[in-house]
Amino acid sequence: MRKAFLIVLVLLGGLGAWAFASRTGGDVADAARYRTDNVSRGPIIATVSATGTVLATTTVIVGSQLSGQVVEILADHNDEVKAGQVLARLNRDTLMARRDGSVADLRQARAARQLNDAQAEKTRADLQRLSAVLRDVQAQSERAQTLLRDAEATFERQSSLKDRGIATDVALQNATTQRDALRSAAISAEAQVASSRAQIASLEADLKVVEAQKASSDAQIAKAEALVRQIEVDLANSEIRSPVDGVVVQRNVELGQTVAASLQAPTLFLVAQNLKTIEVNINLDETDVGRVKPGQTVEFSVNAYPARTFTGTVRLVRLGSQTVQNVVIYTTIVTVKNDDLALLPGMTANARIFTERKPDVLRVSNAALRWQPAGAQRPAAVAPGEGGGAVAPAGDDAAGPFSAPSGGGGGPGRQAAALLESLKTELGLDDKQFAEGQKLGRAMGEAIQRASSPEERREVARTERQRFVRELEAILTPDQREKYRAFREARAPRGPNGPGRNGPPRAAEAGVPGRVHVLDAQGNPKPVNLRIGATDGTWSEVLSGEIKPGDAVVNGVVNTQRSRASTGFRFGF
């Protein structure tokens, strides 16, 4: 019993001594130890990730211009078709009956035209006959006039002889009778001439009527021919033909179905013109569209072939945008070779667009760029986000270049505070200027927070940023103001075709600001300002800054007290 008591006493004493050592040795154990990364040289491959849809380069909609019942289907899904090939037929019975009736009307119009031609020929013959009769009657009239003149002369001569007692009464009587008879004959001949002329005028009028009837018959023939051609076109349209060579990717009609084409042509087939060259329509967020250019390489995968990577080329970034759930989206067209026809229209593509490829650059880890000591202000736009490029400054040239880091939150007030931290070092702000700048930043943040809607908040933010820049310049010295304007110009957004309005920036001003921390001789983190270029999400390119390959930069902290607590236990009294 006594021996057991002594053993327990010794154990309690040992545990007490260990607990006391744990408490008194905490000064060293509680000290923070820093995790570090080494600055190195290596490749930077910057990409933009997005999703899209695989589509045929050209998809032709094959419809029907006629309404009717489908009586024959000659093409199905995945069938290869040639231009002009019949894909389906509609019922043609009504059209055939209409065509037969129109052909009969056309024949009737042509027969009427032939009758008019015969009438015209007969009228012309009658006209020629009457013209000959007129000439004969005119000749007879002239003969009668000649005989009448001779008879009158004879009468005058016999009358003169009778007065002188030479001629007898009988001779005078014969001369008088001859004269009167020839006078009547002359009058009759003139009447016959007038009658012939009237008949000729009548025939000429009849000929004009016949010519008008011929013109009417010609119009009837043209109308009947047009109707026949229209019905023949409808008959041709009753056969649904493929306009191009391609593959049927969709069939939307069934045998016996009635097609109604009263308002618009219904879609019966979709024919992909060439599936060996296919397109991927990628939806790009507006934050990424500035880095994507035609000619860039794209790699993507589809769910059907998860282990296979397809390669394409950016052909076009469409200028038109669409807004989906308050996110502005731009469609990017990627051209892909599909010789083995593995890619099918409608597949979902998970794509990476390679925006920059740099094989050997000075680089630093993004974890080191994101880390900062507790309580320190993050510089404006220092930390690239996990999934994309370096954070570009927000705001335009008028609004002033400042922005919170990607995903950093904090609002405009934090953004202005971060900007002031950078400007304090860049411009050498004194305490009074720094305090005035902080006051301006707080006023801007409060004004923006009072906005009640996203649209109003954007407008207020634009106005307040302009005011912030204007009033901040007012508290700077002339030298500081020039440096600040150069600072803003260096951070101004770059357009899709190159740098801002003043040409390419100097090497020291390219990229965006960044900051890392190195350990000094006492083991404390010391900030080093950098200019950051391209990033691949893990590493970022260092364009300028006082670091070199092999330098250790802080990317985190390890607390030994927490480590010890997780591996043992402590007594509590």
CORMOSUL-V495310 format. One record per run of one state. SS is the DSSP state (A for helix, B for strand, O for the rest). FROM is the first residue (numbers start at 0). LEN is the number of residues. If there is no record, write none. Layout:
ss: [SS/SS]
from: [FROM/FROM]
len: [LEN/LEN]
//
This chain:
ss: [O/A/O/A/O/B/O/B/O/B/O/B/O/B/O/B/O/A/O/A/O/B/O/B/O/B/O/B/O/B/O/A/O/B/O/B/O/B/O/B/A/O/A/O/A/O/A/O/A/O/B/O/B/O/A/O/B/O/B/O/B/O/B/A/O]
from: [0/1/24/25/29/31/38/39/56/58/63/67/73/79/81/85/90/92/163/168/237/238/241/245/251/257/259/266/272/276/285/288/291/296/302/304/324/326/337/347/365/370/410/427/430/449/453/474/477/490/494/495/497/498/506/509/511/519/524/535/538/545/551/559/567]
len: [1/23/1/4/2/7/1/17/2/5/4/6/6/2/4/5/2/71/5/69/1/3/4/6/6/2/7/6/4/9/3/3/5/6/2/20/2/11/10/18/5/40/17/3/19/4/21/3/13/4/1/2/1/8/3/2/8/5/11/3/7/6/8/8/6]
//
